[in-house]
Structure formats: structure tokens, C-alpha cells
């Protein structure tokens, strides 16, 4: 693929970059999946790939604009709100894109406690419901001060899953399963294994292909590759060959049928991340963000 399409991929990547430079700070959505946080993730990776710090500077400009949109009553959801933004910051710190001595998400914690414990939450999905909040709190376990709050919120979320496991709809079951699968590997949450097995049995998640059906990822080029990533990560199967095959099937960017947005899932940022991954095997852990 790289021998035949290297020039085309780089051309597509340049067009994607140009579009995001023009429109990145204009995105109305501050969030990770569809908005500014996802754009910043792309530009940090692109800066590392090109070795041009001006792209990292632009990522910081996007972040600055994004922070200006956030307030105490901002939406808490993962898709467009503070849970996903917090996950994005954690990703940037873990990948050394940001070097911040202060805890950048400290101001988010009280809003996220309120989201879990006091606000009405509508479902167990990752993008718009309780599992998205849980993803935020997993990242907060890394920090000594907020870890107490994180364990309290995560324990509450586990109790809600346990209490309502018979009622969780099929469209949310994989989100819950993946969350429990990840959490039970963390010290202090060993009891998640029992609940995980109960949910697998109750929901009849017996087929090894069940995790390929992740409704939140929609039917997009990025979403279809991320499905493969999650399938192999959570079922502990070899991943690289499948990802390589999927990356070889990335269609050329058609500006007549351009992405519908600028974000990671179905926008220019995601299209750019796919091509960076194909070109230099950029750390594919960015797919965890979706």
C-alpha cells in the first residue's frame, strides 16, 4: 500500500490539514468526538510526524478556544462535553504532547461528580450516558487527590450496572462490557469480573463477533477500523494484521464527498489520524478515544 499510494496519502493528508487549519478554531463543538479536542489530537500527532512545531502551536490555539467555551454547567457527556475533553487531556499528557505540572482537569471533577451522583442520566452508553462518565473517572485514578472521588464514582456506576443489568438495551451492552473489561484489570476493581461474566451470560454475548457491533461508531471509514481495534483489544486477539488490512482499504479522499465534520469519528481529524497511522504506524492507542 505504501509503495503504491504513499504520494496519494500524503496529498490527502495535506488537504485534510489545510481544511482543519482553516476551520479548526471555528468548530462550534468543543468536544472530543466531533469537535475541537479531536482536532487538537490530530495536530499534535501531525506536528510529531512532520517535526514542525507550528502545528503543535496550532493545537494549543484550538485548546485555548475550546477552554473558552467550557463553563460550570457545560454538558458532561463524552461525545461533546467534559468527559470526552478530560479523556483527551489525559491522552495528550500520557503521550507527552502536553507537559503540565498542575492537574488540568481538577476544575472538571466537581461537574463530573454532579453528572454521576446528582444529575439525571438517560442511559448506559459511552457517548451520551453513564459509561462515558466512567471513562473520565478511570483517567482520574492516575492522580492521587482525585483518585478517592474517582473510586467513589466508579463504584456507584458499577452498582447501577449491577442493579439494572437486566434492563440495559442491546445498543448499550457492548459499551458496558468494554468498560467492565477494562476496569477489572485495575487494582481494587477485581469484583468487576463477576459482574462482567453475569452480563455476558444475561445478554447472550457468546459469539466472538459480538463486539464488532458498536452502534456509537456509526458506518464511517474511521468507525469501521476502530471496531476492529476494539474487537481485538477486548478479546485479547492479535491485532496488527487486521489493522494493516483495514488501513490498506482506506479510500482516497474525495473532496466532492468530503467528511461531514471536523472531528475524530466522521470528520477531517479522524481521516487525518487514519492516514498518519498508515504512513508511520502512529501509536494506534488514539482509537481508544472513540
C-alpha positions as CSV (number, residue, x, y, z in Angstrom):
1,X,0.0,0.0,0.0
2,X,2.7,2.5,1.0
3,X,4.7,1.8,-2.2
4,X,1.7,2.4,-4.4
5,X,-0.2,5.1,-2.5
6,X,2.4,6.9,-0.4
7,X,2.1,10.1,-2.6
8,X,-1.7,10.0,-2.6
9,X,-1.9,9.5,1.1
10,X,0.4,12.5,1.7
11,X,-1.6,14.6,-0.7
12,X,-4.8,13.7,1.1
13,X,-3.2,14.5,4.4
14,X,-2.1,17.9,3.2
15,X,-5.7,18.6,2.0
16,X,-7.0,17.5,5.4
17,X,-4.5,19.7,7.2
18,X,-5.4,22.7,5.1
19,X,-9.1,22.2,5.8
20,X,-8.5,21.9,9.6
21,X,-6.2,24.9,9.7
22,X,-9.0,27.0,8.1
23,X,-11.8,25.6,10.1
24,X,-10.5,24.1,13.3
25,X,-10.9,27.0,15.7
26,X,-14.3,27.8,14.1
27,X,-15.9,24.4,15.1
28,X,-18.8,25.2,17.5
29,X,-18.3,21.9,19.3
30,X,-15.6,21.8,22.0
31,X,-15.7,18.0,22.4
32,X,-13.5,15.0,21.7
33,X,-15.6,13.0,19.2
34,X,-16.9,15.8,16.9
35,X,-15.1,19.0,17.9
36,X,-12.0,20.9,18.9
37,X,-10.5,18.3,21.3
38,X,-10.3,15.8,18.5
39,X,-8.8,18.4,16.1
40,X,-6.1,19.2,18.7
41,X,-5.2,15.4,19.0
42,X,-4.7,15.3,15.2
43,X,-2.5,18.4,15.1
44,X,-0.2,17.2,18.0
45,X,0.3,13.9,16.1
46,X,0.8,15.8,12.8
47,X,3.4,18.0,14.5
48,X,5.3,14.9,15.7
49,X,5.1,13.4,12.2
50,X,6.3,16.5,10.3
51,X,8.6,17.7,13.1
52,X,7.1,21.2,12.6
53,X,6.2,22.7,16.0
54,X,3.9,25.3,14.3
55,X,1.3,22.5,14.1
56,X,1.6,21.9,17.9
57,X,1.2,25.6,18.4
58,X,-2.0,25.5,16.4
59,X,-3.2,22.6,18.6
60,X,-2.7,24.8,21.6
61,X,-4.7,27.6,19.9
62,X,-7.5,25.2,19.4
63,X,-7.3,24.1,23.0
64,X,-7.4,27.7,24.2
65,X,-10.5,28.3,22.1
66,X,-12.1,25.2,23.5
67,X,-11.4,26.1,27.1
68,X,-13.1,29.4,26.5
69,X,-16.3,27.6,25.6
70,X,-16.4,25.5,28.8
71,X,-18.3,26.7,31.9
72,X,-19.6,25.2,35.2
73,X,-22.8,24.0,33.5
74,X,-21.3,22.6,30.3
75,X,-22.6,19.3,29.1
76,X,-20.9,16.4,30.9
77,X,-21.3,13.8,28.1
78,X,-18.4,12.0,26.4
79,X,-19.4,12.8,22.8
80,X,-19.4,16.6,23.0
81,X,-18.8,17.5,26.6
82,X,-16.4,17.4,29.5
83,X,-16.0,13.7,29.9
84,X,-14.5,13.3,26.5
85,X,-12.5,16.5,26.8
86,X,-11.0,15.2,30.1
87,X,-10.2,11.9,28.3
88,X,-8.5,13.9,25.6
89,X,-6.3,15.8,28.0
90,X,-5.3,12.6,29.7
91,X,-4.3,11.1,26.3
92,X,-2.2,14.2,25.5
93,X,-0.4,14.0,28.8
94,X,0.2,10.3,28.5
95,X,1.7,10.7,25.0
96,X,3.9,13.7,26.1
97,X,2.0,16.2,23.9
98,X,1.3,18.3,27.0
99,X,3.7,18.8,29.9
100,X,1.6,20.2,32.7
101,X,2.6,20.2,36.3
102,X,-0.8,21.3,37.5
103,X,-3.8,19.0,37.2
104,X,-5.5,20.4,34.2
105,X,-8.8,18.5,34.9
106,X,-9.1,19.5,38.5
107,X,-11.8,22.0,37.7
108,X,-13.8,19.4,35.8
109,X,-14.1,17.0,38.8
110,X,-17.0,18.6,40.6
111,X,-19.0,18.9,37.4
112,X,-18.4,15.2,36.7
113,X,-19.3,14.2,40.3
114,X,-22.6,16.0,39.8
115,X,-23.1,14.3,36.5
116,X,-22.8,10.8,38.1
117,X,-24.3,11.3,41.5
118,X,-26.9,14.0,41.1
119,X,-27.9,14.7,37.5
120,X,-30.5,12.6,35.7
121,X,-28.6,10.4,33.3
122,X,-30.6,8.8,30.5
123,X,-28.7,5.6,29.5
124,X,-25.6,3.5,29.8
125,X,-24.0,4.4,26.5
126,X,-20.4,5.8,26.2
127,X,-21.1,8.8,24.1
128,X,-24.2,10.1,25.9
129,X,-24.6,8.2,29.1
130,X,-23.1,6.8,32.3
131,X,-20.3,4.8,30.6
132,X,-18.8,8.0,29.2
133,X,-18.6,9.4,32.7
134,X,-17.0,6.2,33.8
135,X,-14.3,6.6,31.1
136,X,-13.5,10.0,32.5
137,X,-13.2,8.7,36.1
138,X,-10.8,5.9,35.0
139,X,-8.4,8.5,33.8
140,X,-8.7,10.3,37.2
141,X,-7.4,7.2,39.0
142,X,-3.9,8.3,37.9
143,X,-3.9,11.3,40.2
144,X,-3.6,11.0,43.9
145,X,-6.0,13.7,45.0
146,X,-9.0,12.9,42.7
147,X,-8.5,9.1,43.0
148,X,-10.8,9.0,46.0
149,X,-13.6,10.7,44.1
150,X,-12.9,8.5,41.1
151,X,-13.3,5.3,43.1
152,X,-16.5,6.6,44.6
153,X,-18.0,7.4,41.3
154,X,-16.8,4.3,39.6
155,X,-18.2,2.1,42.4
156,X,-21.6,3.9,42.0
157,X,-21.6,3.3,38.3
158,X,-20.8,-0.4,38.9
159,X,-23.7,-0.6,41.3
160,X,-26.0,0.9,38.8
161,X,-25.0,-1.6,36.1
162,X,-25.4,-4.5,38.6
163,X,-28.9,-3.2,39.6
164,X,-30.1,-2.6,36.1
165,X,-28.2,-5.2,34.1
166,X,-31.5,-7.0,33.1
167,X,-32.8,-3.8,31.6
168,X,-29.8,-2.4,29.6
169,X,-30.7,-2.3,25.9
170,X,-28.7,-4.2,23.3
171,X,-27.5,-0.9,21.8
172,X,-25.6,-0.1,25.1
173,X,-24.4,-3.6,26.1
174,X,-21.1,-3.5,24.3
175,X,-20.2,-0.1,25.8
176,X,-20.9,-1.5,29.3
177,X,-19.0,-4.8,28.5
178,X,-15.9,-2.9,27.3
179,X,-15.9,-0.6,30.3
180,X,-16.2,-3.5,32.8
181,X,-13.5,-5.5,30.9
182,X,-11.1,-2.5,31.2
183,X,-11.9,-1.7,34.8
184,X,-11.5,-5.3,36.1
185,X,-7.8,-5.1,35.2
186,X,-7.3,-2.1,37.6
187,X,-6.3,-2.8,41.2
188,X,-9.2,-2.6,43.5
189,X,-11.9,-3.5,41.0
190,X,-11.4,-7.2,40.8
191,X,-15.1,-7.8,41.6
192,X,-15.9,-6.5,38.1
193,X,-15.0,-9.9,36.7
194,X,-18.1,-11.5,38.4
195,X,-20.4,-8.8,37.0
196,X,-18.7,-9.0,33.6
197,X,-19.4,-12.7,33.4
198,X,-23.0,-12.2,34.6
199,X,-23.6,-9.6,31.9
200,X,-22.1,-11.7,29.2
201,X,-24.4,-14.6,30.1
202,X,-27.6,-12.4,30.6
203,X,-27.0,-10.6,27.3
204,X,-26.1,-13.8,25.4
205,X,-22.7,-12.3,24.3
206,X,-21.4,-15.7,23.3
207,X,-20.3,-15.0,19.7
208,X,-16.7,-13.8,19.3
209,X,-18.0,-11.3,16.8
210,X,-20.4,-9.6,19.3
211,X,-18.0,-6.7,20.0
212,X,-17.9,-5.8,16.3
213,X,-21.3,-4.3,16.7
214,X,-20.7,-0.9,18.3
215,X,-23.6,1.4,17.4
216,X,-21.9,4.6,18.6
217,X,-19.2,4.2,15.9
218,X,-21.7,4.6,13.0
219,X,-20.9,3.5,9.5
220,X,-17.8,5.6,8.8
221,X,-14.3,4.7,7.5
222,X,-12.8,5.6,10.9
223,X,-15.6,3.9,12.8
224,X,-15.2,0.6,10.9
225,X,-11.4,0.4,11.6
226,X,-11.9,1.3,15.3
227,X,-14.4,-1.5,15.6
228,X,-11.6,-3.9,14.6
229,X,-9.3,-2.3,17.1
230,X,-11.8,-2.7,20.0
231,X,-12.7,-6.3,19.0
232,X,-9.1,-7.4,19.2
233,X,-8.2,-5.3,22.3
234,X,-11.1,-6.6,24.4
235,X,-10.9,-10.2,23.2
236,X,-7.1,-10.3,23.5
237,X,-6.5,-11.4,19.9
238,X,-3.6,-10.4,17.6
239,X,-4.4,-7.0,16.1
240,X,-1.7,-5.8,13.8
241,X,-2.6,-7.9,10.7
242,X,-6.3,-6.9,10.8
243,X,-5.4,-3.2,11.3
244,X,-3.0,-3.4,8.4
245,X,-5.6,-4.9,6.1
246,X,-8.1,-2.2,7.1
247,X,-5.6,0.6,6.6
248,X,-4.9,-0.7,3.1
249,X,-8.5,-0.2,2.3
250,X,-8.7,3.5,3.1
251,X,-10.3,5.2,0.1
252,X,-8.7,8.2,-1.4
253,X,-10.1,11.5,0.0
254,X,-12.9,12.7,-2.3
255,X,-13.3,16.4,-1.8
256,X,-16.6,16.1,-3.7
257,X,-17.8,13.8,-0.9
258,X,-15.9,15.3,1.9
259,X,-16.3,14.4,5.6
260,X,-19.4,15.9,7.3
261,X,-17.5,17.5,10.1
262,X,-14.1,18.2,11.6
263,X,-13.9,15.7,14.5
264,X,-12.4,12.3,15.1
265,X,-15.3,10.0,14.3
266,X,-16.7,11.2,11.0
267,X,-14.6,14.3,10.2
268,X,-11.3,15.5,8.9
269,X,-9.4,14.9,12.2
270,X,-10.3,11.2,12.1
271,X,-9.5,10.9,8.4
272,X,-6.1,12.5,9.1
273,X,-5.4,10.2,12.0
274,X,-6.1,7.2,9.8
275,X,-3.6,8.4,7.2
276,X,-1.0,9.2,9.8
277,X,-1.4,5.7,11.2
278,X,-1.0,4.2,7.7
279,X,2.1,6.3,7.0
280,X,4.2,5.8,10.1
281,X,2.3,3.5,12.4
282,X,1.4,6.3,14.7
283,X,0.5,4.9,18.1
284,X,-2.9,3.3,17.4
285,X,-4.0,3.9,21.0
286,X,-5.7,7.0,19.7
287,X,-8.5,4.7,18.7
288,X,-9.2,4.2,22.4
289,X,-10.6,7.7,22.4
290,X,-13.5,6.6,20.3
